[in-house]
Amino acid sequence: MTLKTIIIDDEPFVRKDISNMLLSYKKVVVTSQAGSLAEARKKLSQNRFDLVFLDICLSGGTGFDLIPFINPSAKIVFITGHDEYAIRAFEVNALDYLLKPVCPDRLDKTLMRLEPEIKSPVSRNFDHRVLVNLNSGYQFVSPDEIIVISSIGGNYICVHLKNNEQLVCRKTLSEWESLLPESCFFRIHRSTIINMKYIKSMLHEKDGSFHIFLFNRDKSFTVSRRMVSSLKTKIKKMTSEQ
């Protein structure tokens, strides 16, 4: 049995990002999308969906205005950039309430609550771009463009791209670890994740410290002593697969 799914959000890139993430779930089939209250009302009236991803703040009203038009047996997952609607969302028996940008691991937990066997046995495809929530808005970033991600304090991190652009956001390093492919990215320190494809050289000092030099970066990055062995193993595996 497949779950006929609709994504309702007034931001096209959010709809696309969620749709791409759902490709990893063989029983979830996105059959429709809507970007406004009027468009969503029309599609909900003409079709019976099993799963509804519903933005709360929509052009012309709110997602709550669409509840009467949704199939009573459908599962609703609210998606929003604000958390003040959480209580009301669960008052309408929503399956879950996700904050933007939606993290793949968080989405996975939501769908596991829906049906334990829903996930495809195929590994998640990391070719899709990562959505970064910036103070000025959102920006998509391809993992291949990322050289290093570092903590800059105060729950903020900086994403360094190969074009020398630096993106500052509030996504934690642990969240980034869950978004990025393990085959290429490695957390060398509690405050640093590197893309191993950009390693230029490594230096093992006499005092036992270990440093990584990356292309397009002037400074070196210290590797935690307990992570040195794991890093060497990962690099060896990565190079043998190329």
Buried (B, 14 or more C-beta within 10 A) or exposed (E): EEBBBBBBBBBEBBBBBBBBBBBBBEBBBBBBBBBBBEBBBEBBEEEEBBBBBBBBBBEEBBBBEBBEBBBEEBBBBBBBBEEEBBEBBEEEEBBBBBBBBBBBBBBBEBBEEBBEEBBEEEEBEBEBBBBBBEEEEBBBBEBBBBBBBBBEEEEEBEBBBBEEEEBEBEBBBEBBBEBBBEEBBBBBBEBBBBBBBBBEEBEEEEEEEBBBBBEEBEEBBBBBEEBBEBBEEBBEEBEEEE
